[in-house]
Amino acid sequence: MYNSIKLTEDVYWIGVNDKETDIFESLWPLPEGIAYNSYIINDDKVALIDTVKINYTDTYLEKIKDVIGDKKVDYLIINHMEPDHSGSIKSMREAFPEMKIVGNAKTMNFLEGFYGITEGTKVIKDGDELDLGSRTLKFYLTPMIHWPETMMTFDQKEKILFSGDAFGGFGSLNGYLFDDEVNVDHFEDEIRRYFSNIVGKYGPVVHKTISRLSEEIEEIGMIAATHGLVWREDPAHIIQEYDKWSQQQTQEGVVVVYGSMYGNTKVMAEAVARSLSENGIEQIKLFDAARKDISFIINDIWKYKGIVLGSCTYNNEIFPPMEYLLKSLESRNLRDRVLGIFGSYSWSGGALDRLEEFSETVSCNLVEPQIETQYAPGSDILEKCYLLGKNTAEQVKKNCK
């Protein structure tokens, strides 16, 4: 047995868990690892749903054979061509040379570009169906969640939505697979970190897709994504969470992020944080932009209503780690937040100018005062920091009622 897991009588999870990769997409830390989920439907016709990263091809092939024995694979359905899911395609074609590779027109461009495959394919359009014998699969094209070729596959018999990267999350599957086998709250941070960093830029597309699925699919009995848990007990929960995050709905709390070389800007940030606490904010996250990976900062920014950003000046510009954060938030179209800003400098300004530019780029409610200090902050500056914390707290609480 190679640890395939039965979803229903003829549908199996045949994915793998990756605890060796430290950084996903060479960007995002994976302290809890990650799962590459693939599925197989053993009907009259056998269909694979996505593959796994190339590192795990041998184990993957053994899992397939463990389920189907000497049968052949008739179809490989590709919901997403990113190599962590498509990496084993060439090996599958070698193992099952008569297998048809199923995807949309844009899928085929990636298939040729990545793997040089142009034959033995079946191109489907939005709404097309594929008969496997006792069941029919229906395809929904979902471009830009989060690549242009992405799509979803719905098993109309079992009511399983194979959703690709949508509704997925970071974290390996440590013996469990289903949402009813774990405390889901334990996974929320890593699911939201996945969403906010990987999919968050395409929030409006996610919201539109969820609206469409709710209109066109009468019942979704299970959600099987390419990463993370399989949702069989409460698939509505992950749909609701994704929809909430796609609309940037937040809860009461404030994220304070600072960039400081020698501690002066840090003192200002701590004064703001103390004021937030004194004025009734219980959820406060205080981050040093140079020492906390940006994916965790973005994750909490996606969770909470308030943001306060402060930075020193570095070579007449904003501190580089803070610039990286600002650009990342701008690219994700941050909106509907309460925003406070402050800066510091020694001989030439620049940090506050960039923060003010940022405040004009994103759609957020800028709080007074905007603070700038030269050298170390004196008592007058710290009083302004306390005022900024107080005003931010008031606006956050007002907007979260």
C-alpha distance (Angstrom), angle and dihedral (degrees) to the residues before:
residue distance angle dihedral
M1 . . .
Y2 3.80 . .
N3 3.79 98.6 .
S4 3.78 99.3 -95.7
I5 3.80 108.2 164.0
K6 3.79 124.8 -144.7
L7 3.83 116.2 -125.9
T8 3.79 93.7 176.3
E9 3.80 133.8 -16.0
D10 3.83 95.4 -68.9
V11 3.80 102.6 15.6
Y12 3.80 122.2 85.6
W13 3.78 140.2 -179.0
I14 3.80 108.5 -128.7
G15 3.80 98.8 169.5
V16 3.79 130.4 129.6
N17 3.79 136.8 -129.5
D18 3.80 120.3 -125.9
K19 3.79 115.6 -154.4
E20 3.80 94.5 153.7
T21 3.81 100.7 66.6
D22 3.78 108.6 86.3
I23 3.81 99.1 -174.9
F24 3.81 124.6 38.0
E25 3.84 114.0 -140.9
S26 3.84 84.6 -3.5
L27 3.81 86.3 -77.6
W28 3.81 115.0 68.5
P29 3.84 123.4 62.9
L30 3.80 116.8 -125.9
P31 3.82 106.7 -154.9
E32 3.81 89.9 160.6
G33 3.82 96.8 37.2
I34 3.79 123.8 -126.8
A35 3.81 139.0 -101.6
Y36 3.79 125.3 -133.3
N37 3.79 103.5 -152.8
S38 3.77 121.6 -155.3
Y39 3.79 127.5 168.2
I40 3.78 137.6 -157.5
I41 3.80 128.8 -155.4
N42 3.81 111.7 -155.0
D43 3.81 100.7 -160.4
D44 3.82 129.3 131.5
K45 3.77 82.1 -66.1
V46 3.81 117.3 37.3
A47 3.79 117.6 -132.4
L48 3.79 129.3 -172.7
I49 3.80 117.1 -154.7
D50 3.83 107.9 -148.5
T51 3.81 124.3 -38.8
V52 3.82 134.5 -122.0
K53 3.79 138.7 -101.3
I54 3.80 113.0 -65.8
N55 3.83 92.5 -113.0
Y56 3.81 89.8 70.8
T57 3.81 101.8 42.7
D58 3.81 96.6 116.9
T59 3.80 94.0 51.5
Y60 3.80 89.6 44.0
L61 3.80 93.3 53.6
E62 3.81 91.1 49.7
K63 3.82 89.9 52.9
I64 3.80 90.5 52.4
K65 3.80 92.3 51.0
D66 3.80 90.1 45.8
V67 3.82 89.4 60.7
I68 3.81 102.8 38.0
G69 3.80 103.5 26.3
D70 3.81 110.9 -163.3
K71 3.79 95.0 -9.4
K72 3.79 119.2 113.8
V73 3.79 127.2 -121.2
D74 3.78 109.1 -112.5
Y75 3.80 100.6 -174.4
L76 3.78 138.6 21.8
I77 3.80 108.9 -162.2
I78 3.78 114.1 -158.1
N79 3.78 114.5 -156.7
H80 3.81 92.7 169.7
M81 3.80 132.8 14.9
E82 3.81 99.7 -154.1
P83 3.83 105.7 129.3
D84 3.81 95.2 -116.6
H85 3.82 84.8 68.4
S86 3.80 103.0 26.6
G87 3.82 98.7 39.9
S88 3.82 95.1 104.0
I89 3.81 96.6 48.4
K90 3.81 96.1 104.0
S91 3.80 91.3 48.9
M92 3.80 90.8 49.8
R93 3.80 90.8 50.8
E94 3.83 89.5 51.6
A95 3.82 91.6 48.2
F96 3.83 93.8 44.6
P97 3.83 106.6 25.4
E98 3.82 94.1 175.5
M99 3.81 92.8 53.5
K100 3.82 115.5 122.2
I101 3.80 115.3 -135.5
V102 3.80 108.9 -140.1
G103 3.79 123.9 -156.3
N104 3.78 143.9 116.3
A105 3.80 126.6 -82.0
K106 3.81 93.3 -89.6
T107 3.80 90.2 49.6
M108 3.78 89.2 61.1
N109 3.80 92.5 57.1
F110 3.81 90.1 56.1
L111 3.81 91.6 42.7
E112 3.78 91.7 57.2
G113 3.80 94.2 39.5
F114 3.80 96.4 50.1
Y115 3.81 102.3 32.2
G116 3.81 108.0 13.0
I117 3.82 92.3 -120.0
T118 3.81 115.7 148.2
E119 3.81 103.7 147.8
G120 3.78 135.1 64.8
T121 3.78 93.4 38.8
K122 3.78 136.5 134.1
V123 3.80 117.9 -152.0
I124 3.79 116.0 -151.1
K125 3.79 132.2 -171.0
D126 3.78 131.0 -145.5
G127 3.79 110.0 -66.7
D128 3.81 95.8 15.6
E129 3.80 119.1 140.8
L130 3.80 135.1 -144.2
D131 3.82 122.7 -154.4
L132 3.82 115.3 -142.2
G133 3.81 97.2 172.5
S134 3.77 111.8 -95.0
R135 3.79 92.7 26.3
T136 3.77 142.0 36.1
L137 3.78 125.4 -140.1
K138 3.79 120.7 -146.4
F139 3.80 123.9 -158.1
Y140 3.78 127.9 -140.9
L141 3.80 118.5 -169.4
T142 3.81 110.6 -139.4
P143 3.82 106.3 176.7
M144 3.81 117.9 -166.4
I145 3.79 96.9 23.0
H146 2.92 73.3 134.2
W147 3.84 112.5 -50.5
P148 3.84 124.8 36.2
E149 3.83 94.5 -109.6
T150 3.81 98.3 50.4
M151 3.78 118.8 129.7
M152 3.80 141.2 161.2
T153 3.79 131.1 -126.5
F154 3.82 122.4 -146.7
D155 3.80 122.9 -158.8
Q156 3.80 100.1 -148.0
K157 3.81 93.7 -164.9
E158 3.80 98.9 50.6
K159 3.84 94.9 28.2
I160 3.82 90.6 -127.6
L161 3.80 118.3 153.1
F162 3.79 110.8 -153.9
S163 3.77 94.1 -158.3
G164 3.80 106.0 -178.9
D165 3.80 113.1 -144.2
A166 3.80 92.3 -18.1
F167 3.83 113.8 102.8
G168 3.80 90.4 15.9
G169 3.79 131.8 125.8
F170 3.79 145.3 -170.2
G171 3.79 120.7 -91.0
S172 3.80 134.3 79.6
L173 3.80 121.6 -103.8
N174 3.79 105.6 -110.0
G175 3.78 99.8 -160.9
Y176 3.79 94.0 -48.3
L177 3.79 129.1 88.3
F178 3.81 109.8 169.2
D179 3.79 130.8 71.1
D180 3.81 91.5 -124.3
E181 3.81 90.8 59.2
V182 3.82 95.9 62.4
N183 3.78 144.9 36.8
V184 3.80 98.6 -92.3
D185 3.82 91.9 -159.2
H186 3.81 88.0 68.0
F187 3.80 89.6 63.3
E188 3.80 99.4 43.6
D189 3.81 97.3 94.2
E190 3.80 93.8 50.4
I191 3.81 92.2 44.8
R192 3.80 91.4 50.5
R193 3.83 91.5 43.8
Y194 3.80 87.6 54.8
F195 3.79 91.7 48.0
S196 3.81 97.6 44.3
N197 3.79 95.1 47.1
I198 3.82 102.6 34.1
V199 3.80 106.0 26.9
G200 3.82 104.8 14.5
K201 3.80 94.5 93.1
Y202 3.80 87.8 64.2
G203 3.80 96.5 48.6
P204 3.83 96.2 131.6
V205 3.81 89.8 52.8
V206 3.81 90.6 49.9
H207 3.80 91.4 50.9
K208 3.81 91.7 48.3
T209 3.80 91.5 48.8
I210 3.80 93.0 49.6
S211 3.80 89.9 50.8
R212 3.77 90.4 50.9
L213 3.80 94.5 48.4
S214 3.80 91.6 49.4
E215 3.80 89.3 54.2
E216 3.81 98.7 43.8
I217 3.83 103.8 35.8
E218 3.77 113.5 63.0
E219 3.80 94.8 -161.6
I220 3.80 134.3 9.1
G221 3.78 106.5 -163.3
M222 3.79 96.9 176.3
I223 3.81 138.2 10.0
A224 3.80 116.8 -147.4
A225 3.81 111.2 -175.6
T226 3.80 128.3 -178.7
H227 3.83 92.3 -111.3
G228 3.80 131.8 37.6
L229 3.77 133.6 -3.4
V230 3.79 127.4 0.3
W231 3.81 107.6 -126.9
R232 3.80 109.6 -141.6
E233 3.82 103.4 140.1
D234 3.80 99.5 44.1
P235 3.83 112.6 8.6
A236 3.79 88.4 159.2
H237 3.82 89.2 68.3
I238 3.80 96.2 63.8
I239 3.80 90.7 41.7
Q240 3.80 90.2 53.8
E241 3.80 92.7 46.6
Y242 3.79 93.1 49.9
D243 3.79 90.9 46.5
K244 3.81 91.1 50.2
W245 3.79 92.4 49.5
S246 3.81 91.9 44.2
Q247 3.81 88.4 59.7
Q248 3.83 91.5 43.2
Q249 3.79 93.1 -120.0
T250 3.80 108.6 172.5
Q251 3.79 143.2 -173.8
E252 3.78 134.4 -130.4
G253 3.79 112.2 -69.2
V254 3.80 141.9 89.1
V255 3.79 132.8 -121.9
V256 3.82 114.3 -152.4
V257 3.81 115.4 -165.5
Y258 3.78 124.3 -179.0
G259 3.79 138.3 179.5
S260 3.80 112.9 -151.3
M261 3.81 132.2 164.6
Y262 3.80 100.8 -173.0
G263 3.79 104.7 12.6
N264 3.82 104.1 -94.3
T265 3.80 95.0 107.9
K266 3.80 88.9 43.2
V267 3.82 89.4 58.6
M268 3.81 88.9 55.1
A269 3.80 91.8 48.8
E270 3.79 91.9 50.6
A271 3.80 90.2 50.5
V272 3.81 90.0 53.3
A273 3.80 90.8 47.9
R274 3.80 92.4 50.1
S275 3.78 90.6 50.7
L276 3.81 90.7 50.0
S277 3.79 89.2 54.6
E278 3.81 93.8 46.7
N279 3.80 88.5 51.8
G280 3.77 96.9 54.7
I281 3.81 106.7 -89.3
E282 3.80 107.6 138.3
Q283 3.80 99.0 177.0
I284 3.82 107.5 63.9
K285 3.81 123.3 159.2
L286 3.82 115.7 -167.7
F287 3.81 116.1 -167.7
D288 3.79 136.0 -179.3
A289 3.82 103.3 -141.9
A290 3.81 91.7 -148.6
R291 3.80 95.3 52.6
K292 3.80 106.9 35.1
D293 3.77 120.1 70.4
I294 3.78 109.6 -110.8
S295 3.82 93.9 -126.4
F296 3.81 91.2 67.0
I297 3.81 91.5 47.1
I298 3.81 92.3 50.6
N299 3.80 89.7 47.4
D300 3.81 92.4 58.7
I301 3.80 92.3 41.4
W302 3.81 86.5 57.2
K303 3.79 89.2 52.6
Y304 3.81 103.8 46.8
K305 3.79 135.0 57.8
G306 3.82 99.1 -138.1
I307 3.81 130.8 64.5
V308 3.80 127.7 179.7
L309 3.80 116.6 -174.3
G310 3.79 125.0 -170.5
S311 3.78 131.0 173.9
C312 3.76 144.0 174.3
T313 3.79 120.2 -130.2
Y314 3.79 117.9 -103.5
N315 3.83 120.0 -168.4
N316 3.82 91.5 -21.1
E317 3.81 91.5 -51.3
I318 3.77 137.9 80.0
F319 3.81 118.8 -72.2
P320 3.87 106.0 -82.0
P321 3.86 97.8 -123.2
M322 3.81 89.1 52.4
E323 3.80 90.9 49.0
Y324 3.80 88.8 54.6
L325 3.80 90.1 53.0
L326 3.81 93.2 47.7
K327 3.80 92.8 50.6
S328 3.79 90.9 47.1
L329 3.81 91.9 52.5
E330 3.80 92.2 45.1
S331 3.81 91.0 52.1
R332 3.82 89.3 52.0
N333 3.82 91.2 53.0
L334 3.80 94.6 -121.6
R335 3.78 112.2 -154.2
D336 3.80 145.9 159.3
R337 3.80 96.7 38.4
V338 3.78 133.5 129.9
L339 3.80 103.8 -119.8
G340 3.80 132.4 -162.5
I341 3.82 125.7 -179.8
F342 3.80 138.4 -171.0
G343 3.81 137.1 167.0
S344 3.78 144.2 -171.3
Y345 3.79 138.1 -157.5
S346 3.79 142.5 172.8
W347 3.82 109.9 -150.8
S348 3.81 104.1 -8.7
G349 3.80 132.5 24.3
G350 3.79 129.2 -134.0
A351 3.80 109.2 126.6
L352 3.80 97.3 80.2
D353 3.81 91.2 44.6
R354 3.81 90.0 58.0
L355 3.80 92.3 45.4
E356 3.80 89.9 51.6
E357 3.81 89.4 50.0
F358 3.80 88.6 51.0
S359 3.80 91.3 51.2
E360 3.80 89.2 55.4
T361 3.82 92.6 48.5
V362 3.80 98.5 52.2
S363 3.79 124.7 57.6
C364 3.79 99.3 -116.1
N365 3.81 137.3 129.3
L366 3.81 106.5 -106.9
V367 3.81 113.9 -144.4
E368 3.79 126.5 -146.2
P369 2.95 135.9 -85.8
Q370 3.80 110.2 44.7
I371 3.80 102.6 -161.5
E372 3.78 132.2 -152.4
T373 3.80 126.3 174.8
Q374 3.78 134.7 -176.3
Y375 3.81 117.2 -138.5
A376 3.82 115.7 -20.4
P377 3.81 118.0 -4.6
G378 3.80 114.3 -103.3
S379 3.79 127.6 -154.8
D380 3.81 91.5 -85.2
I381 3.82 91.3 56.3
L382 3.80 92.7 46.1
E383 3.80 89.4 51.9
K384 3.80 87.8 55.8
C385 3.81 89.0 49.2
Y386 3.80 89.4 53.9
L387 3.81 89.1 49.3
L388 3.81 90.9 50.1
G389 3.81 89.7 51.8
K390 3.79 91.8 48.0
N391 3.80 94.0 49.1
T392 3.80 92.2 45.2
A393 3.80 91.3 50.9
E394 3.79 91.8 50.5
Q395 3.81 93.1 50.3
V396 3.80 93.3 45.7
K397 3.79 93.1 50.5
K398 3.80 90.8 45.4
N399 3.81 92.4 51.7
C400 3.81 94.3 45.0
K401 3.81 97.7 53.6
